[in-house]
Amino acid sequence: MLANLFVGVGKIVSDAEIFRSKSGRTRVSFRVEFPRDPSMPKKIPHNDYATVVYQGDECLGIFDYLLKGQEVLVVGWMQSRDLPDGRVAYEIGARQVRLVLSPEAIGQFQALTSEAFARLSPDDRRHLIEKFGGNGHSEDNEAVVVRTVLEYALSYTPT
């Protein structure tokens, strides 16, 4: 069995754009620079570029953070097409896009997490604290906890 699976970590080189497909689905697209293996010969460029297209409900929740310079983890499938000038364009149909957080971004996410917590009822806040531990900002794994809590809180719909 053959499978087309792409997993890569790269840096966004152009801010994301929202558009609607012909079928009316909301999509987000952005260009990402993916580093190549540094052991490759120097005459070969060390980076690959691809357009990432992300669709579905999650793409809108993360859109504001898909800015030039942000590192992302992309999981999806890759496709290519020939351009009229003989070059080849690569596109990744993303199933998942996750932010890779810098220390500066952690501070921004902590502020946003506090704002997201404030939108929740006391019962919902207790649920998040029980689910993710402490006050949501674990010293050991701060980036993962803050990102997870923020994603959960921003996508949370009270019942």
Backbone as ProteinMPNN parsed JSONL, in Angstrom:
{"seq_chain_A": "MLANLFVGVGKIVSDAEIFRSKSGRTRVSFRVEFPRDPSMPKKIPHNDYATVVYQGDECLGIFDYLLKGQEVLVVGWMQSRDLPDGRVAYEIGARQVRLVLSPEAIGQFQALTSEAFARLSPDDRRHLIEKFGGNGHSEDNEAVVVRTVLEYALSYTPT", "coords_chain_A": {"N_chain_A": [[0.838, -1.177, 0.0], [0.563, 2.201, -0.836], [1.304, 5.397, 0.532], [0.668, 8.831, 0.974], [2.075, 10.931, 2.911], [2.856, 13.8, 4.637], [4.995, 15.333, 6.92], [6.237, 18.033, 8.564], [8.362, 20.603, 9.923], [8.513, 24.01, 9.785], [9.169, 27.464, 8.801], [6.927, 30.134, 8.54], [6.666, 32.105, 5.633], [5.077, 33.984, 4.505], [2.286, 35.929, 5.465], [-0.796, 34.383, 6.459], [-3.661, 33.8, 4.352], [-7.174, 34.069, 3.963], [-9.587, 32.259, 2.138], [-12.358, 31.261, 0.056], [-13.281, 28.124, -1.184], [-14.335, 26.792, -4.402], [-16.431, 25.178, -3.758], [-17.385, 26.417, -1.543], [-16.186, 26.077, 0.926], [-14.313, 27.213, 3.733], [-10.974, 28.183, 3.606], [-7.511, 28.37, 4.483], [-4.482, 29.733, 3.429], [-0.888, 29.661, 3.2], [2.627, 30.344, 2.811], [5.417, 28.242, 3.421], [8.713, 27.747, 4.572], [10.726, 25.016, 4.503], [13.383, 23.485, 6.11], [16.103, 21.726, 4.614], [17.929, 18.629, 4.911], [20.916, 19.243, 6.55], [23.226, 17.883, 5.875], [23.336, 17.581, 3.182], [24.871, 18.148, -0.066], [26.54, 21.329, -0.538], [25.929, 22.697, -2.894], [23.307, 22.237, -3.387], [20.256, 23.801, -2.707], [19.367, 24.594, 0.675], [16.785, 24.683, 1.589], [13.287, 24.074, 1.212], [10.296, 25.197, -0.299], [6.82, 25.519, 0.177], [3.337, 25.83, -0.503], [0.899, 25.903, 1.921], [-2.269, 24.603, 2.404], [-5.017, 24.844, 4.371], [-7.961, 23.585, 5.662], [-11.309, 23.639, 7.001], [-12.959, 23.773, 10.254], [-11.013, 24.293, 12.225], [-9.061, 25.853, 11.011], [-9.78, 28.546, 11.072], [-9.615, 29.211, 13.768], [-6.905, 29.274, 14.264], [-5.906, 31.077, 12.514], [-5.196, 33.862, 13.023], [-2.671, 33.626, 14.129], [-0.957, 32.712, 12.252], [1.496, 33.966, 11.051], [4.086, 35.693, 9.248], [7.285, 34.402, 9.874], [6.567, 32.841, 12.05], [7.009, 29.645, 13.476], [5.851, 26.446, 12.424], [4.268, 23.26, 12.768], [3.409, 20.982, 10.357], [1.077, 18.678, 9.188], [0.027, 16.525, 6.726], [-0.802, 15.961, 3.287], [1.188, 15.842, 0.31], [1.226, 17.496, -2.808], [2.043, 18.082, -6.237], [2.448, 20.38, -8.998], [2.941, 21.14, -12.406], [4.288, 24.145, -13.592], [3.688, 26.715, -16.072], [6.175, 27.808, -16.856], [7.977, 25.769, -16.601], [8.857, 25.186, -14.058], [8.216, 23.522, -10.897], [5.499, 23.481, -8.699], [4.834, 23.076, -5.268], [2.37, 21.885, -3.054], [0.829, 21.599, 0.089], [-1.71, 19.805, 1.445], [-3.109, 20.408, 4.301], [-3.794, 18.525, 7.197], [-3.427, 18.951, 9.831], [-2.236, 21.744, 11.637], [0.094, 23.065, 13.728], [1.281, 25.386, 16.112], [4.666, 26.22, 16.73], [6.12, 27.181, 19.539], [7.842, 30.14, 20.507], [9.811, 31.703, 23.129], [8.83, 34.364, 23.314], [6.35, 34.099, 22.119], [5.125, 32.405, 23.924], [4.641, 34.108, 26.085], [2.77, 35.827, 24.878], [0.734, 33.964, 24.387], [0.117, 33.232, 26.981], [-1.125, 35.553, 27.903], [-3.323, 35.594, 26.176], [-4.487, 33.192, 26.935], [-5.288, 33.753, 29.551], [-7.232, 35.638, 28.954], [-9.0, 34.008, 27.512], [-9.705, 32.184, 29.545], [-11.111, 33.939, 31.177], [-13.446, 34.231, 29.768], [-14.83, 31.944, 30.268], [-17.104, 30.01, 32.3], [-17.053, 29.645, 35.951], [-17.221, 26.875, 36.605], [-16.386, 25.702, 34.195], [-13.791, 26.681, 34.084], [-12.666, 25.394, 36.322], [-12.819, 22.77, 35.377], [-10.963, 22.872, 33.228], [-8.595, 23.434, 34.642], [-8.39, 21.13, 36.224], [-8.12, 19.274, 34.156], [-5.756, 20.06, 32.793], [-3.953, 20.731, 34.757], [-2.564, 22.489, 37.61], [-2.373, 26.025, 37.329], [-2.677, 26.122, 34.67], [-0.299, 26.81, 33.577], [2.249, 25.168, 33.504], [5.508, 24.874, 34.769], [7.338, 22.99, 33.836], [6.502, 22.098, 31.293], [5.605, 24.275, 29.813], [5.055, 25.506, 27.254], [3.599, 23.568, 25.794], [1.391, 23.097, 27.485], [0.211, 25.667, 27.727], [-0.404, 26.229, 25.033], [-2.154, 24.066, 24.473], [-4.237, 24.473, 26.335], [-5.122, 26.996, 25.489], [-5.929, 26.458, 22.816], [-7.966, 24.635, 23.368], [-9.684, 26.193, 24.962], [-10.359, 28.288, 23.219], [-11.699, 26.893, 21.242], [-13.751, 25.843, 22.613], [-17.129, 25.165, 23.24], [-19.677, 26.112, 25.227], [-22.053, 23.91, 26.827]], "CA_chain_A": [[0.0, 0.0, 0.0], [1.285, 3.46, -0.892], [0.688, 6.461, 1.319], [1.232, 10.157, 0.797], [2.0, 11.596, 4.209], [3.873, 14.815, 4.829], [5.134, 15.893, 8.258], [7.386, 18.921, 8.529], [8.402, 21.811, 10.748], [9.118, 25.073, 9.007], [8.886, 28.846, 9.181], [6.023, 30.806, 7.606], [7.345, 33.189, 4.917], [4.075, 34.983, 4.13], [1.107, 35.857, 6.325], [-1.879, 33.552, 5.941], [-4.803, 34.442, 3.7], [-8.408, 33.278, 3.988], [-10.358, 32.288, 0.896], [-13.398, 30.234, -0.047], [-13.133, 27.255, -2.349], [-15.496, 26.811, -5.299], [-17.52, 24.485, -3.066], [-17.834, 27.252, -0.438], [-15.471, 25.783, 2.176], [-13.312, 28.19, 4.145], [-9.603, 27.663, 3.592], [-6.431, 29.293, 4.808], [-3.246, 29.327, 2.75], [0.317, 30.407, 3.551], [3.86, 29.72, 2.322], [6.313, 27.801, 4.489], [10.067, 27.336, 4.218], [11.11, 23.818, 5.245], [14.819, 23.246, 5.95], [16.549, 20.41, 4.153], [18.974, 17.979, 5.693], [22.155, 20.022, 6.398], [24.33, 17.068, 5.372], [23.296, 17.555, 1.72], [25.935, 18.974, -0.667], [26.297, 22.773, -0.464], [25.393, 23.231, -4.151], [21.859, 22.05, -3.36], [19.67, 24.72, -1.713], [19.068, 23.915, 1.94], [15.401, 24.877, 1.998], [12.209, 23.849, 0.256], [9.155, 26.061, -0.051], [5.548, 24.935, -0.24], [2.115, 26.494, -0.073], [0.08, 25.05, 2.789], [-3.696, 24.926, 2.36], [-5.624, 24.252, 5.559], [-9.398, 23.853, 5.609], [-12.094, 23.123, 8.113], [-13.257, 24.687, 11.348], [-9.811, 24.635, 12.988], [-8.205, 26.833, 10.332], [-10.134, 29.899, 11.487], [-9.156, 29.408, 15.132], [-5.458, 29.482, 14.311], [-5.562, 32.023, 11.448], [-4.533, 35.086, 13.505], [-1.315, 33.322, 14.58], [-0.172, 32.23, 11.112], [2.169, 35.169, 10.586], [5.444, 35.543, 8.746], [8.276, 34.181, 10.922], [6.079, 31.843, 13.016], [7.302, 28.25, 13.159], [4.674, 25.589, 12.482], [4.323, 21.832, 12.451], [2.362, 20.724, 9.372], [0.83, 17.275, 8.88], [-0.943, 16.446, 5.64], [-0.331, 15.256, 2.104], [1.846, 16.749, -0.623], [0.949, 17.337, -4.227], [2.827, 19.002, -7.059], [1.895, 20.669, -10.321], [3.887, 21.787, -13.304], [3.96, 25.515, -13.958], [3.957, 26.961, -17.494], [7.579, 28.141, -17.112], [8.805, 24.582, -16.413], [9.098, 24.913, -12.646], [7.222, 22.691, -10.224], [4.974, 24.082, -7.472], [4.428, 22.078, -4.285], [1.312, 22.312, -2.155], [0.525, 20.632, 1.143], [-3.072, 19.81, 1.959], [-2.864, 20.177, 5.73], [-4.79, 17.937, 8.1], [-3.147, 19.577, 11.131], [-1.202, 22.778, 11.71], [0.334, 23.4, 15.133], [2.304, 26.408, 16.312], [5.866, 25.904, 17.504], [6.173, 28.417, 20.305], [9.061, 30.772, 20.986], [9.558, 32.303, 24.45], [7.984, 35.551, 23.155], [4.988, 33.635, 21.827], [4.561, 31.852, 25.161], [4.105, 35.25, 26.822], [1.547, 36.261, 24.202], [-0.292, 32.952, 24.598], [-0.324, 33.301, 28.378], [-2.087, 36.655, 27.978], [-4.546, 35.151, 25.509], [-5.089, 32.137, 27.743], [-5.994, 34.43, 30.644], [-8.433, 36.228, 28.357], [-9.913, 32.903, 27.195], [-10.219, 31.711, 30.829], [-12.082, 34.91, 31.686], [-14.707, 34.039, 29.036], [-15.464, 30.701, 30.697], [-17.766, 30.006, 33.617], [-16.193, 29.065, 36.988], [-17.2, 25.41, 36.469], [-15.55, 25.361, 33.038], [-12.4, 26.961, 34.471], [-12.234, 24.279, 37.185], [-12.635, 21.608, 34.497], [-9.689, 23.035, 32.512], [-7.496, 23.315, 35.607], [-8.27, 19.704, 36.541], [-7.678, 18.545, 32.965], [-4.4, 20.41, 32.375], [-3.082, 20.862, 35.922], [-2.142, 23.787, 38.154], [-3.117, 27.182, 36.827], [-2.592, 26.1, 33.21], [1.032, 27.242, 33.146], [3.237, 24.301, 34.114], [6.891, 25.297, 34.529], [8.069, 21.946, 33.121], [6.088, 21.933, 29.905], [4.78, 25.46, 29.675], [4.612, 25.769, 25.882], [2.569, 22.607, 25.418], [0.198, 23.303, 28.307], [-0.421, 26.934, 27.364], [-0.989, 26.065, 23.7], [-3.272, 23.134, 24.557], [-5.336, 25.131, 27.038], [-5.648, 28.054, 24.63], [-6.675, 25.847, 21.715], [-9.185, 24.053, 23.946], [-10.568, 27.265, 25.418], [-10.878, 29.041, 22.067], [-12.614, 26.067, 20.464], [-14.747, 25.318, 23.545], [-18.493, 25.678, 23.129], [-20.416, 25.687, 26.423], [-23.261, 23.12, 26.539]], "C_chain_A": [[0.884, 1.242, 0.0], [0.547, 4.505, -0.078], [1.406, 7.765, 1.035], [1.034, 10.888, 2.106], [3.164, 12.566, 4.309], [3.827, 15.272, 6.278], [6.375, 16.768, 8.212], [7.229, 20.087, 9.473], [9.131, 22.856, 9.932], [8.686, 26.432, 9.498], [8.003, 29.474, 8.111], [6.751, 31.99, 6.972], [6.373, 34.223, 4.364], [2.853, 34.811, 5.029], [0.0, 35.048, 5.649], [-2.978, 34.405, 5.318], [-5.99, 33.504, 3.772], [-9.063, 33.386, 2.616], [-11.405, 31.184, 0.948], [-13.158, 29.434, -1.319], [-14.386, 27.373, -3.22], [-16.695, 26.143, -4.645], [-18.019, 25.266, -1.845], [-17.144, 26.994, 0.893], [-14.439, 26.871, 2.465], [-11.953, 27.51, 4.181], [-8.63, 28.779, 3.944], [-5.199, 28.802, 4.052], [-2.1, 30.24, 3.185], [1.514, 29.635, 3.03], [4.774, 29.414, 3.497], [7.649, 27.383, 3.885], [10.431, 26.162, 5.124], [12.595, 23.576, 5.029], [15.087, 21.832, 5.455], [17.592, 19.865, 5.111], [20.287, 18.728, 5.483], [23.323, 19.204, 5.881], [24.338, 16.981, 3.847], [24.417, 18.435, 1.163], [25.544, 20.449, -0.715], [25.689, 23.338, -1.749], [23.872, 23.068, -4.246], [21.284, 23.007, -2.329], [19.219, 23.95, -0.468], [17.627, 24.078, 2.4], [14.453, 24.559, 0.856], [11.062, 24.749, 0.665], [7.898, 25.382, -0.567], [4.417, 25.837, 0.251], [1.319, 25.493, 0.741], [-1.357, 25.54, 2.677], [-4.364, 24.123, 3.467], [-7.103, 24.596, 5.523], [-10.107, 23.232, 6.8], [-12.238, 24.154, 9.211], [-12.007, 25.159, 12.081], [-8.997, 25.741, 12.337], [-8.539, 28.264, 10.751], [-9.645, 30.204, 12.893], [-7.684, 29.739, 15.228], [-5.003, 30.586, 13.352], [-4.763, 33.227, 11.941], [-3.084, 34.866, 13.921], [-0.406, 32.843, 13.451], [0.466, 33.427, 10.42], [3.584, 34.857, 10.124], [6.415, 35.428, 9.922], [7.866, 33.14, 11.944], [6.473, 30.44, 12.554], [6.053, 27.413, 13.347], [5.051, 24.142, 12.203], [3.142, 21.577, 11.528], [2.291, 19.226, 9.12], [-0.232, 17.249, 7.793], [-0.421, 15.603, 4.502], [0.247, 16.284, 1.143], [1.405, 16.433, -2.04], [1.783, 18.361, -4.984], [2.086, 19.26, -8.363], [2.955, 21.401, -11.13], [3.389, 23.172, -13.669], [4.314, 25.738, -15.42], [5.431, 27.247, -17.819], [8.529, 26.968, -16.862], [9.133, 24.262, -14.964], [7.99, 24.023, -12.093], [6.803, 23.401, -8.934], [4.504, 22.959, -6.565], [3.386, 22.678, -3.354], [1.057, 21.207, -1.15], [-0.924, 20.84, 1.558], [-2.982, 19.43, 3.426], [-4.069, 19.54, 6.407], [-4.658, 18.552, 9.485], [-2.074, 20.63, 10.949], [-1.099, 23.149, 13.186], [1.44, 24.44, 15.206], [3.455, 25.839, 17.107], [6.198, 27.203, 18.228], [7.583, 28.852, 20.691], [8.778, 31.321, 22.379], [8.662, 33.544, 24.372], [6.532, 35.138, 22.934], [4.331, 33.057, 23.077], [3.949, 32.972, 25.985], [2.807, 35.751, 26.215], [0.417, 35.27, 24.452], [-0.782, 32.948, 26.044], [-1.359, 34.406, 28.542], [-3.41, 36.249, 27.335], [-5.258, 34.063, 26.297], [-5.866, 32.748, 28.902], [-7.296, 35.036, 30.139], [-9.466, 35.139, 28.051], [-10.516, 32.333, 28.477], [-11.316, 32.636, 31.343], [-13.441, 34.747, 31.006], [-15.483, 32.82, 29.534], [-16.123, 30.845, 32.064], [-16.812, 29.409, 34.647], [-16.106, 27.533, 36.896], [-16.298, 24.976, 35.317], [-14.074, 25.615, 33.334], [-11.848, 25.832, 35.337], [-11.957, 23.038, 36.348], [-11.285, 21.694, 33.765], [-8.5, 22.864, 33.448], [-7.287, 21.851, 35.991], [-7.687, 18.927, 35.363], [-6.198, 18.803, 32.657], [-3.445, 20.69, 33.529], [-2.768, 22.284, 36.313], [-3.017, 24.919, 37.684], [-3.076, 27.238, 35.309], [-1.224, 26.496, 32.692], [2.105, 26.42, 33.868], [4.646, 24.782, 33.781], [7.638, 24.289, 33.665], [7.741, 21.913, 31.633], [5.172, 23.083, 29.514], [4.23, 25.66, 28.268], [3.47, 24.849, 25.486], [1.281, 22.867, 26.188], [-0.526, 24.574, 27.885], [-1.096, 26.805, 26.008], [-2.229, 25.183, 23.755], [-4.476, 23.776, 25.228], [-5.953, 26.206, 26.145], [-6.468, 27.474, 23.489], [-8.0, 25.286, 22.215], [-10.17, 25.16, 24.298], [-11.167, 28.026, 24.24], [-11.846, 28.213, 21.241], [-13.774, 25.547, 21.312], [-16.093, 25.986, 23.312], [-19.261, 25.199, 24.355], [-21.704, 24.946, 26.026], [-24.48, 23.732, 27.187]], "O_chain_A": [[1.851, 1.317, 0.759], [-0.682, 4.501, -0.007], [2.626, 7.786, 0.873], [-0.049, 11.406, 2.38], [4.317, 12.194, 4.092], [2.756, 15.565, 6.808], [7.454, 16.294, 7.857], [6.116, 20.51, 9.787], [10.236, 22.617, 9.445], [7.944, 26.554, 10.472], [8.289, 29.364, 6.919], [7.378, 32.785, 7.672], [6.801, 35.235, 3.809], [2.438, 33.689, 5.319], [-0.12, 35.037, 4.423], [-3.195, 35.557, 5.695], [-5.838, 32.287, 3.657], [-9.094, 34.456, 2.009], [-11.338, 30.286, 1.788], [-12.874, 29.987, -2.381], [-15.375, 27.983, -2.816], [-17.84, 26.491, -4.933], [-18.963, 24.838, -1.182], [-17.483, 27.628, 1.892], [-13.781, 27.38, 1.557], [-11.803, 26.41, 4.713], [-8.896, 29.961, 3.728], [-4.907, 27.606, 4.034], [-2.298, 31.415, 3.494], [1.44, 28.423, 2.827], [4.897, 30.2, 4.436], [7.704, 26.751, 2.83], [10.444, 26.288, 6.348], [13.038, 23.471, 3.885], [14.399, 20.879, 5.822], [18.067, 20.565, 6.005], [20.74, 18.845, 4.344], [24.332, 19.782, 5.478], [25.243, 16.378, 3.27], [24.866, 19.363, 1.835], [24.375, 20.785, -0.906], [25.001, 24.358, -1.701], [23.23, 23.691, -5.092], [21.757, 23.04, -1.193], [18.754, 22.814, -0.553], [17.284, 23.649, 3.501], [14.779, 24.752, -0.316], [10.878, 25.031, 1.85], [7.912, 24.747, -1.622], [4.53, 26.509, 1.276], [1.092, 24.365, 0.302], [-1.636, 26.729, 2.832], [-4.29, 22.895, 3.501], [-7.467, 25.762, 5.372], [-9.546, 22.397, 7.51], [-11.712, 25.263, 9.118], [-11.947, 26.309, 12.516], [-8.311, 26.493, 13.031], [-7.648, 29.113, 10.778], [-9.293, 31.347, 13.184], [-7.255, 30.411, 16.167], [-3.839, 30.985, 13.378], [-3.75, 33.577, 11.336], [-2.335, 35.834, 14.053], [0.78, 32.595, 13.669], [0.034, 33.846, 9.346], [4.195, 33.881, 10.559], [6.381, 36.238, 10.847], [8.723, 32.599, 12.643], [6.293, 30.089, 11.388], [5.287, 27.619, 14.289], [6.018, 23.851, 11.5], [2.006, 21.91, 11.863], [3.308, 18.579, 8.871], [-1.278, 17.884, 7.93], [0.317, 14.642, 4.718], [-0.149, 17.45, 1.154], [1.233, 15.275, -2.42], [2.178, 19.386, -4.427], [1.226, 18.484, -8.78], [3.752, 22.174, -10.597], [2.221, 23.357, -14.01], [5.157, 25.023, -15.961], [5.887, 26.962, -18.927], [9.747, 27.14, -16.903], [9.636, 23.178, -14.67], [6.966, 23.803, -12.74], [7.65, 23.864, -8.171], [3.862, 22.01, -7.014], [3.502, 23.826, -2.923], [1.067, 20.025, -1.493], [-1.308, 21.933, 1.973], [-2.798, 18.259, 3.757], [-5.208, 19.963, 6.214], [-5.636, 18.665, 10.223], [-1.118, 20.434, 10.198], [-2.096, 23.505, 13.813], [2.413, 24.382, 14.455], [3.253, 25.068, 18.045], [6.52, 28.208, 17.595], [8.401, 28.048, 21.137], [7.616, 31.398, 22.779], [7.829, 33.761, 25.252], [5.608, 35.74, 23.483], [3.123, 33.2, 23.27], [2.855, 32.814, 26.528], [1.856, 36.062, 26.932], [-0.721, 35.669, 24.699], [-1.957, 32.691, 26.304], [-2.357, 34.224, 29.238], [-4.483, 36.522, 27.874], [-6.488, 34.014, 26.325], [-6.977, 32.313, 29.205], [-8.329, 34.961, 30.803], [-10.658, 35.321, 28.297], [-11.709, 32.028, 28.51], [-12.326, 32.177, 31.877], [-14.472, 35.082, 31.589], [-16.672, 32.686, 29.246], [-15.742, 31.693, 32.872], [-15.853, 28.734, 34.271], [-15.033, 26.963, 37.088], [-15.543, 24.012, 35.437], [-13.208, 24.861, 32.891], [-10.727, 25.367, 35.133], [-10.974, 22.335, 36.581], [-10.553, 20.707, 33.691], [-7.511, 22.224, 33.091], [-6.152, 21.383, 36.075], [-6.862, 18.033, 35.547], [-5.468, 17.878, 32.301], [-2.248, 20.868, 33.306], [-2.711, 23.178, 35.469], [-4.242, 24.803, 37.641], [-3.398, 28.266, 34.714], [-1.009, 26.516, 31.48], [2.791, 26.936, 34.751], [4.941, 25.067, 32.621], [8.477, 24.674, 32.85], [8.632, 21.716, 30.807], [4.096, 22.875, 28.953], [3.045, 25.956, 28.111], [2.481, 25.298, 24.908], [0.197, 22.857, 25.605], [-1.744, 24.563, 27.704], [-2.242, 27.227, 25.846], [-3.249, 25.513, 23.149], [-5.604, 23.642, 24.752], [-7.176, 26.311, 26.056], [-7.576, 27.937, 23.219], [-9.034, 25.443, 21.564], [-11.354, 25.072, 23.971], [-12.348, 28.372, 24.259], [-12.733, 28.774, 20.596], [-14.675, 24.887, 20.796], [-16.186, 27.208, 23.202], [-19.477, 23.997, 24.51], [-22.357, 25.29, 25.041], [-25.583, 23.202, 27.051]]}, "name": "protein", "num_of_chains": 1, "seq": "MLANLFVGVGKIVSDAEIFRSKSGRTRVSFRVEFPRDPSMPKKIPHNDYATVVYQGDECLGIFDYLLKGQEVLVVGWMQSRDLPDGRVAYEIGARQVRLVLSPEAIGQFQALTSEAFARLSPDDRRHLIEKFGGNGHSEDNEAVVVRTVLEYALSYTPT"}
